[in-house]
């Protein structure tokens, strides 16, 4: 390995684990009102978005994260028309939502306008001009307060936020109080999809706490996971609803994708859907045994280095 530390990005997965990425080019480096931001080009994963010194997505495998976050929820809804996205600054979540021809409106709320502006310029492969879609309503404010004040009922709510670090912009959007607000804003058959953090066997605190906390607000909560190489391993998500389960046959999912004109997916289809929710026994055991809840008074902070 080259000795020059400036040529390596240290992505701290936890206090005990660091993943190194070779830096070929720094495309952007700066500080917004809310967080630090870098766009770097790495040797293994291409361009990467880095917020508060943690990789949020990479050019090579961002499709894994974004397809896993978006499609299980949308495909489980019979007719998703009105969608809410919290976060999602790269625009890739928005891109995936618009693959479904049933969608009539997307309200996207990301507090950090500078991140979106930078992603628009440096990551066009991610957003693919989805911000320009006339169905998009984009707001730069606190997503929790926006939902609390909203009079709308959403078919789908997608929580695509950075991890909850202390003094970061997102930690109060992982709490029981926030999930109850979101639950009340779902329409009939509404579904919420949440990125829930690291799902590797020895780093399950965030995943299990999000899972348990969601169960205080929703009747149906179903955890799932997928391997994301640039994140250093498996990543967790949660499907939450008042009355909908993510249980559909492979054939039904593929048929619904075809009916909605969802084509050219690289990860998700009927077979993948079944595999996403088929958690291994050791993972199920840990999720069932851990009982930590996240509240406004007792938030959860992941390690930020």
C-alpha positions as CSV (number, residue, x, y, z in Angstrom):
1,X,0.0,0.0,0.0
2,X,1.2,3.5,-0.8
3,X,2.5,5.3,2.3
4,X,0.9,8.7,1.5
5,X,-2.3,8.9,3.6
6,X,-3.7,11.6,1.4
7,X,-4.1,9.0,-1.3
8,X,-6.4,6.8,0.9
9,X,-9.8,7.6,2.3
10,X,-10.5,6.1,5.7
11,X,-14.1,5.1,5.9
12,X,-14.7,4.2,9.6
13,X,-17.4,1.5,9.6
14,X,-17.3,1.4,13.4
15,X,-14.9,2.3,16.2
16,X,-13.2,-1.1,15.6
17,X,-13.2,-1.3,11.8
18,X,-11.9,1.0,9.1
19,X,-12.3,0.4,5.3
20,X,-9.6,2.0,3.1
21,X,-10.4,3.3,-0.4
22,X,-7.7,4.6,-2.8
23,X,-8.3,8.2,-3.8
24,X,-7.7,8.9,-7.5
25,X,-9.2,12.4,-7.5
26,X,-11.0,14.8,-5.1
27,X,-13.7,16.3,-7.2
28,X,-15.2,18.5,-4.4
29,X,-14.5,19.1,-0.7
30,X,-16.4,21.5,1.5
31,X,-18.6,22.2,4.5
32,X,-22.3,23.0,4.4
33,X,-24.3,24.5,7.3
34,X,-25.1,20.9,8.5
35,X,-22.3,18.6,7.5
36,X,-19.0,18.1,5.7
37,X,-19.2,16.9,2.1
38,X,-16.7,15.4,-0.4
39,X,-17.1,13.9,-3.8
40,X,-14.1,11.6,-4.4
41,X,-13.2,9.2,-7.2
42,X,-11.9,5.9,-5.8
43,X,-10.0,3.2,-7.5
44,X,-12.5,0.4,-6.7
45,X,-15.9,2.1,-6.6
46,X,-15.7,5.1,-8.8
47,X,-17.2,8.4,-7.6
48,X,-18.4,8.4,-4.0
49,X,-20.5,10.8,-2.0
50,X,-19.0,11.3,1.5
51,X,-20.9,13.1,4.2
52,X,-19.3,13.7,7.6
53,X,-16.5,11.4,6.6
54,X,-18.7,8.4,5.8
55,X,-19.4,7.0,2.4
56,X,-23.1,7.4,1.5
57,X,-23.1,5.9,-1.9
58,X,-20.7,4.9,-4.7
59,X,-20.9,4.9,-8.4
60,X,-20.3,1.2,-8.7
61,X,-23.0,-0.1,-6.4
62,X,-25.4,2.7,-5.5
63,X,-28.1,0.9,-7.5
64,X,-28.0,-1.9,-4.9
65,X,-28.9,0.5,-2.0
66,X,-31.4,2.6,-3.9
67,X,-33.3,-0.3,-5.6
68,X,-33.5,-2.1,-2.2
69,X,-34.7,1.0,-0.4
70,X,-37.4,1.9,-3.0
71,X,-38.9,-1.1,-4.8
72,X,-40.0,-3.5,-2.1
73,X,-42.3,-0.8,-0.7
74,X,-43.6,0.5,-4.0
75,X,-44.2,-2.9,-5.5
76,X,-46.1,-4.0,-2.4
77,X,-48.6,-1.1,-2.7
78,X,-51.4,-1.7,-5.2
79,X,-51.3,1.8,-6.7
80,X,-48.6,4.2,-5.2
81,X,-49.4,7.7,-6.4
82,X,-48.2,10.1,-3.7
83,X,-44.7,9.6,-2.3
84,X,-42.7,11.4,0.4
85,X,-38.9,11.2,0.6
86,X,-37.0,12.4,3.6
87,X,-33.3,13.0,2.6
88,X,-32.1,11.4,-0.6
89,X,-29.8,14.2,-1.6
90,X,-28.1,12.4,-4.5
91,X,-31.5,12.1,-6.3
92,X,-31.1,8.4,-6.9
93,X,-34.0,7.5,-4.6
94,X,-36.1,9.9,-6.6
95,X,-34.9,8.3,-9.8
96,X,-36.0,4.9,-8.7
97,X,-39.5,6.1,-7.5
98,X,-40.1,7.6,-11.0
99,X,-39.6,4.2,-12.6
100,X,-43.2,3.4,-11.4
101,X,-45.7,4.9,-13.9
102,X,-48.4,5.1,-11.1
103,X,-46.5,7.9,-9.3
104,X,-48.2,11.3,-9.7
105,X,-46.3,13.3,-7.2
106,X,-43.2,13.1,-5.0
107,X,-42.6,15.5,-2.1
108,X,-38.9,15.4,-1.3
109,X,-37.6,17.1,1.9
110,X,-33.8,17.4,2.4
111,X,-32.6,20.0,4.9
112,X,-29.3,20.5,3.2
113,X,-29.8,22.5,-0.1
114,X,-26.0,22.7,-0.7
115,X,-25.7,18.9,-0.8
116,X,-28.4,18.6,-3.5
117,X,-26.8,21.4,-5.5
118,X,-23.4,19.7,-5.4
119,X,-24.9,16.3,-6.2
120,X,-26.7,17.8,-9.2
121,X,-23.4,19.0,-10.6
122,X,-21.0,16.2,-9.7
123,X,-23.3,13.1,-9.7
124,X,-25.5,13.3,-12.8
125,X,-25.3,9.5,-13.2
126,X,-27.1,9.2,-9.9
127,X,-30.1,11.6,-10.3
128,X,-30.4,11.3,-14.1
129,X,-32.3,14.7,-14.1
130,X,-35.0,13.4,-11.8
131,X,-35.0,16.7,-10.0
132,X,-36.3,18.3,-13.2
133,X,-39.4,16.1,-13.3
134,X,-42.5,18.3,-13.0
135,X,-44.0,15.9,-10.4
136,X,-41.2,16.8,-8.0
137,X,-41.8,19.2,-5.1
138,X,-38.5,19.8,-3.4
139,X,-38.2,21.5,0.0
140,X,-35.2,22.4,2.1
141,X,-36.4,22.2,5.7
142,X,-36.7,19.8,8.6
143,X,-38.4,16.6,7.3
144,X,-39.9,15.8,10.7
145,X,-41.5,19.2,11.1
146,X,-42.7,19.1,7.5
147,X,-44.5,15.8,8.0
148,X,-46.0,16.9,11.3
149,X,-47.5,20.0,9.6
150,X,-48.6,18.3,6.4
151,X,-52.3,17.7,5.7
152,X,-51.5,15.2,3.0
153,X,-51.8,11.4,3.2
154,X,-48.9,9.6,1.5
155,X,-49.0,6.2,-0.1
156,X,-45.3,5.7,0.4
157,X,-42.9,7.4,2.8
158,X,-39.2,6.7,2.2
159,X,-36.6,7.6,4.9
160,X,-33.3,7.9,3.1
161,X,-31.2,9.7,5.7
162,X,-27.6,9.8,6.9
163,X,-26.8,7.7,10.0
164,X,-27.8,9.3,13.3
165,X,-24.6,11.0,14.5
166,X,-24.5,13.4,17.4
167,X,-25.2,17.0,16.3
168,X,-25.9,15.7,12.8
169,X,-29.0,16.7,10.9
170,X,-30.8,13.3,11.1
171,X,-30.8,11.8,14.6
172,X,-34.3,13.0,15.6
173,X,-35.7,11.2,12.5
174,X,-35.0,7.8,13.9
175,X,-37.0,8.1,17.1
176,X,-40.3,6.6,18.3
177,X,-41.9,10.1,18.3
178,X,-40.9,10.6,14.6
179,X,-42.1,7.2,13.5
180,X,-45.5,7.9,15.1
181,X,-45.7,11.2,13.1
182,X,-44.9,9.3,9.9
183,X,-47.4,6.5,10.7
184,X,-50.2,9.1,11.0
185,X,-49.4,10.5,7.6
186,X,-49.8,7.3,5.7
187,X,-52.9,6.7,3.6
188,X,-54.8,3.5,3.5
189,X,-52.4,0.6,2.5
190,X,-49.5,3.1,3.1
191,X,-46.0,1.8,3.5
192,X,-42.8,3.3,4.9
193,X,-39.4,2.2,3.9
194,X,-36.4,3.0,6.2
195,X,-32.7,2.6,5.7
196,X,-31.7,1.1,9.0
197,X,-27.9,0.9,9.1
198,X,-25.2,-1.7,9.2
199,X,-26.4,-5.3,9.2
200,X,-23.2,-7.2,9.7
201,X,-23.3,-9.7,12.6
202,X,-21.1,-7.7,15.0
203,X,-22.6,-4.3,14.2
204,X,-26.3,-4.7,14.6
205,X,-27.2,-2.0,17.3
206,X,-28.6,0.5,14.8
207,X,-30.5,-2.1,12.7
208,X,-32.0,-3.8,15.8
209,X,-32.9,-0.5,17.5
210,X,-34.6,0.9,14.4
211,X,-36.5,-2.4,14.0
212,X,-37.7,-2.4,17.6
213,X,-38.6,1.3,17.6
214,X,-40.7,1.0,14.4
215,X,-42.7,-1.7,16.1
216,X,-43.9,0.8,18.6
217,X,-45.6,2.8,15.8
218,X,-46.5,0.2,13.2
219,X,-48.4,-3.1,13.2
220,X,-46.3,-4.7,10.4
221,X,-42.5,-4.2,10.6
222,X,-40.4,-6.5,8.4
223,X,-36.6,-6.2,8.4
224,X,-34.5,-7.1,5.3
225,X,-30.9,-6.7,4.2
226,X,-28.6,-6.8,1.2
227,X,-24.9,-6.8,0.7
228,X,-23.4,-3.4,-0.4
229,X,-19.7,-3.8,-1.0
230,X,-18.7,-0.1,-0.7
231,X,-20.4,-0.1,2.8
232,X,-18.2,-2.9,3.9
233,X,-20.9,-5.6,4.1
234,X,-24.6,-6.1,4.7
235,X,-27.0,-3.2,5.1
236,X,-30.3,-3.2,6.8
237,X,-33.7,-1.8,5.9
238,X,-37.2,-2.0,7.4
239,X,-40.6,-2.2,5.7
240,X,-43.3,-0.8,8.0
241,X,-47.0,-0.5,7.5
242,X,-50.3,-0.5,9.4
243,X,-51.8,-3.3,7.4
244,X,-49.6,-4.4,4.5
245,X,-47.0,-7.2,4.5
246,X,-44.3,-7.6,1.9
247,X,-45.5,-11.0,1.0
248,X,-46.0,-11.6,-2.8
249,X,-45.1,-14.4,-5.1
250,X,-42.2,-14.0,-7.5
251,X,-44.6,-14.1,-10.4
252,X,-46.8,-11.5,-9.0
253,X,-43.9,-9.1,-8.4
254,X,-42.5,-9.5,-11.8
255,X,-45.9,-9.0,-13.4
256,X,-46.5,-5.9,-11.4
257,X,-43.1,-4.5,-12.4
258,X,-44.0,-5.1,-16.0
259,X,-47.4,-3.5,-15.7
260,X,-45.8,-0.4,-14.3
261,X,-43.1,-0.1,-16.9
262,X,-40.3,-0.8,-14.4
263,X,-37.5,-2.0,-16.6
264,X,-33.7,-2.2,-16.6
265,X,-33.4,-2.9,-12.9
266,X,-30.0,-4.4,-11.9
267,X,-30.8,-5.8,-8.5
268,X,-34.5,-6.1,-7.8
269,X,-37.1,-8.6,-9.2
270,X,-39.4,-11.2,-7.8
271,X,-36.6,-13.6,-6.9
272,X,-34.5,-10.9,-5.2
273,X,-37.6,-9.7,-3.2
274,X,-37.9,-13.2,-1.6
275,X,-34.1,-13.2,-0.8
276,X,-34.1,-9.7,0.7
277,X,-36.6,-10.7,3.4
278,X,-35.1,-14.2,4.1
279,X,-32.8,-13.2,6.9
280,X,-30.4,-15.8,8.2
281,X,-31.1,-17.4,11.6
282,X,-28.2,-15.7,13.4
283,X,-29.4,-12.3,12.3
284,X,-33.0,-13.0,13.2
285,X,-31.9,-14.1,16.6
286,X,-30.0,-10.9,17.4
287,X,-32.8,-8.7,16.1
288,X,-35.3,-10.5,18.3
289,X,-33.1,-10.5,21.4
290,X,-32.1,-6.8,21.4
291,X,-34.7,-4.5,22.9
292,X,-33.2,-0.9,22.7
293,X,-35.7,1.8,21.7
294,X,-34.8,5.2,20.2
295,X,-36.6,8.2,21.7
296,X,-36.2,11.9,21.5
297,X,-34.9,11.8,25.1
298,X,-32.7,8.8,24.4
299,X,-31.5,9.0,20.8
300,X,-29.1,6.6,19.2
301,X,-25.8,7.9,17.8
302,X,-23.7,5.8,15.5
303,X,-19.9,6.1,15.7
304,X,-18.7,9.0,13.6
305,X,-14.9,8.8,14.2
